[in-house]
Amino acid sequence: MNALLSLLLGNSTVLGIGAAIVAVFGWGVRQRLAGERAERSRQAAAEAAARDVADQIDNDIGALPAATARKELRSWARD
């Protein structure tokens, strides 16, 4: 076992291949984490935009007189 380990660690080609494999794996993990962060950021921006629209609609409805609001919202209600 000691001889095999000595052979693998003493051979620069084997060490180079091992280092390349570790580097590719690390790069893949980093890319995946960057993609997750970008997706979370995109979703948060979309949710914030939707919340702004919903708040604007709530404010517009709240500013209408009650009779006008009922008239406007009647077209949206199911029969």
C-alpha positions, 0 to 999 in steps of 0.5 A, spaced: 500 500 500 505 504 501 509 503 495 502 504 491 501 511 494 508 513 493 508 511 486 502 515 485 504 521 489 511 521 486 509 521 479 508 528 476 503 526 470 498 522 475 498 528 480 497 533 474 491 529 472 488 529 479 489 536 480 485 537 473 480 533 475 479 537 482 479 543 478 474 541 473 470 539 479 471 545 483 469 550 477 463 546 476 461 547 483 462 554 483 458 555 476 452 551 479 452 556 485 453 562 481 447 560 477 443 559 483 444 566 486 442 569 479 436 565 479 434 567 486 436 574 484 431 574 478 425 571 482 426 576 487 426 582 482 420 579 479 416 578 485 418 585 487 415 588 480 409 584 481 408 586 488 409 593 486 403 592 481 399 589 486 400 595 491 398 600 485 392 596 484 390 596 491 391 604 491 387 605 485 381 601 488 382 605 495 382 612 492 375 610 488 368 612 491 365 606 494 359 606 488 364 607 483 369 601 485 363 596 486 361 598 478 368 597 476 369 591 480 362 588 478 365 586 471 371 582 474 366 578 479 363 571 477 356 570 476 
